[in-house]
């Protein structure tokens, strides 16, 4: 598992669209596997789950991206990757997870 957390400013929809398109177009094997959106009064939350093949690890890696904003406040981003390990009992070779997060870092 690898994690990235940031506080952003800007338009919620524009940031979400940039992430969705950037991740999907950033790798031949990247797909958006699922999504969920919530609104409650003046707060909103968007959850996106992406997956791609990791050539380094020889397996598939997933990334969950969550955006949250209350009113006109800052936008909070949390991104967590998983699935990059090949070991049975402990995690080794998590390069694919970090590489997936690096693509998101570039977009931000």
DOKEFI-121019 format. One record per residue (C-alpha): residue number from 1; residue in three letters; x, y, z. Coordinates in nm, 4 decimals. Example, Ala and Ser with C-alpha at 12.3 -4.5 7.8 and 13.67 -1.06 7.14 Angstrom:
{1,'ALA',{1.2300,-0.4500,0.7800}},
{2,'SER',{1.3670,-0.1060,0.7140}},
This chain:
{1,'UNK',{0.0000,0.0000,0.0000}},
{2,'UNK',{0.1092,0.3521,-0.0801}},
{3,'UNK',{-0.0792,0.6684,0.0135}},
{4,'UNK',{-0.0954,1.0306,-0.1044}},
{5,'UNK',{-0.2927,1.3033,0.0717}},
{6,'UNK',{-0.3222,1.6654,-0.0418}},
{7,'UNK',{-0.5301,1.9747,0.0193}},
{8,'UNK',{-0.6225,2.1462,-0.3067}},
{9,'UNK',{-0.7931,2.4643,-0.4182}},
{10,'UNK',{-0.9901,2.5132,-0.7369}},
{11,'UNK',{-1.3014,2.3821,-0.9030}},
{12,'UNK',{-1.4081,2.0411,-0.7683}},
{13,'UNK',{-1.5455,1.9182,-1.1027}},
{14,'UNK',{-1.2411,2.0373,-1.2981}},
{15,'UNK',{-1.0009,1.8621,-1.0592}},
{16,'UNK',{-1.2069,1.5420,-1.0663}},
{17,'UNK',{-1.2210,1.5453,-1.4469}},
{18,'UNK',{-0.8454,1.6083,-1.4728}},
{19,'UNK',{-0.7782,1.3092,-1.2467}},
{20,'UNK',{-1.0202,1.0781,-1.4301}},
{21,'UNK',{-0.8952,1.1645,-1.7778}},
{22,'UNK',{-0.5305,1.1871,-1.6765}},
{23,'UNK',{-0.5232,0.8448,-1.5139}},
{24,'UNK',{-0.7179,0.6739,-1.7933}},
{25,'UNK',{-0.5065,0.8373,-2.0654}},
{26,'UNK',{-0.1793,0.7987,-1.8751}},
{27,'UNK',{-0.1472,0.4250,-1.9272}},
{28,'UNK',{-0.2614,0.1855,-2.1983}},
{29,'UNK',{-0.3924,-0.0572,-1.9344}},
{30,'UNK',{-0.5545,0.1964,-1.6949}},
{31,'UNK',{-0.9299,0.1717,-1.6436}},
{32,'UNK',{-1.1810,0.3229,-1.4052}},
{33,'UNK',{-1.3349,0.0221,-1.2309}},
{34,'UNK',{-1.5961,0.1991,-1.0228}},
{35,'UNK',{-1.7152,0.5293,-0.8831}},
{36,'UNK',{-1.9470,0.6808,-0.6270}},
{37,'UNK',{-2.0605,1.0387,-0.5624}},
{38,'UNK',{-2.2252,1.1811,-0.2508}},
{39,'UNK',{-2.3803,1.5193,-0.1682}},
{40,'UNK',{-2.5111,1.6330,0.1672}},
{41,'UNK',{-2.6191,1.9953,0.1992}},
{42,'UNK',{-2.3123,2.1934,0.0860}},
{43,'UNK',{-2.0622,1.9037,0.1079}},
{44,'UNK',{-1.9648,1.6607,-0.1626}},
{45,'UNK',{-1.7507,1.3527,-0.1939}},
{46,'UNK',{-1.6318,1.1664,-0.5045}},
{47,'UNK',{-1.4704,0.8216,-0.4918}},
{48,'UNK',{-1.2966,0.6705,-0.7942}},
{49,'UNK',{-1.1307,0.3299,-0.8247}},
{50,'UNK',{-0.8737,0.2798,-1.1005}},
{51,'UNK',{-0.6754,-0.0248,-1.2018}},
{52,'UNK',{-0.3778,-0.0791,-1.4290}},
{53,'UNK',{-0.1195,-0.3398,-1.5142}},
{54,'UNK',{0.2200,-0.2907,-1.3509}},
{55,'UNK',{0.4979,-0.4010,-1.5835}},
{56,'UNK',{0.7488,-0.3675,-1.3001}},
{57,'UNK',{0.5541,-0.5961,-1.0671}},
{58,'UNK',{0.3980,-0.8167,-1.3322}},
{59,'UNK',{0.0532,-0.7774,-1.1787}},
{60,'UNK',{-0.2470,-0.5431,-1.1584}},
{61,'UNK',{-0.2524,-0.2506,-0.9169}},
{62,'UNK',{-0.5579,-0.0585,-0.7966}},
{63,'UNK',{-0.5845,0.3016,-0.6818}},
{64,'UNK',{-0.8707,0.4521,-0.4838}},
{65,'UNK',{-0.9002,0.8320,-0.5134}},
{66,'UNK',{-1.1341,1.0261,-0.2847}},
{67,'UNK',{-1.2108,1.3982,-0.3137}},
{68,'UNK',{-1.4061,1.5782,-0.0404}},
{69,'UNK',{-1.5195,1.9398,-0.0145}},
{70,'UNK',{-1.7409,2.1173,0.2367}},
{71,'UNK',{-1.8985,2.4354,0.1049}},
{72,'UNK',{-1.6416,2.6522,-0.0697}},
{73,'UNK',{-1.3620,2.5199,0.1497}},
{74,'UNK',{-1.0494,2.3409,0.0376}},
{75,'UNK',{-1.0717,2.0118,-0.1511}},
{76,'UNK',{-0.9208,1.7188,0.0361}},
{77,'UNK',{-0.7698,1.4373,-0.1695}},
{78,'UNK',{-0.6779,1.0929,-0.0440}},
{79,'UNK',{-0.5337,0.8321,-0.2806}},
{80,'UNK',{-0.4397,0.4784,-0.1767}},
{81,'UNK',{-0.2906,0.2091,-0.3988}},
{82,'UNK',{-0.2900,-0.1653,-0.3365}},
{83,'UNK',{-0.2193,-0.4937,-0.5074}},
{84,'UNK',{0.1419,-0.4398,-0.6070}},
{85,'UNK',{0.2960,-0.7143,-0.3986}},
{86,'UNK',{0.3827,-1.0617,-0.5214}},
{87,'UNK',{0.4715,-1.2226,-0.1889}},
{88,'UNK',{0.2479,-1.4679,-0.0060}},
{89,'UNK',{0.3138,-1.3751,0.3580}},
{90,'UNK',{0.4594,-1.0230,0.3452}},
{91,'UNK',{0.4772,-0.7312,0.1042}},
{92,'UNK',{0.7679,-0.7002,-0.1341}},
{93,'UNK',{0.8005,-0.5227,-0.4670}},
{94,'UNK',{0.5573,-0.2346,-0.4175}},
{95,'UNK',{0.7145,-0.0349,-0.7034}},
{96,'UNK',{0.3955,-0.0597,-0.9103}},
{97,'UNK',{0.1913,0.1009,-0.6330}},
{98,'UNK',{0.4303,0.3972,-0.6044}},
{99,'UNK',{0.4466,0.4340,-0.9834}},
{100,'UNK',{0.0658,0.4564,-1.0004}},
{101,'UNK',{0.0676,0.7306,-0.7353}},
{102,'UNK',{0.3451,0.9112,-0.9263}},
{103,'UNK',{0.1074,0.9498,-1.2212}},
{104,'UNK',{-0.1472,1.1157,-0.9910}},
{105,'UNK',{0.1247,1.3400,-0.8442}},
{106,'UNK',{0.2053,1.4589,-1.1972}},
{107,'UNK',{-0.1606,1.5459,-1.2594}},
{108,'UNK',{-0.1860,1.7503,-0.9406}},
